[in-house]
């Protein structure tokens, strides 16, 4: 079993969200698979065109500035950055 390396435990979830890029002019639908106070795992149909930093907008209106930590063909692991 893989050792947990995250600073905080992520809780499984299944929430809708949007990846906002180009200052919000472009959005990509995603599903939030798990989430903590410091990051999340997002599922998308394809990672093509998704930059290494973007804003995540949750279906409940919460917004997070994200930096990509890892990618697979359909999953993106991100950490949340403090608001500037």
Helices and strands as residue ranges (DSSP letters): E 11-21, E 26-35, E 39-43, E 53-58, E 63-71, E 75-81
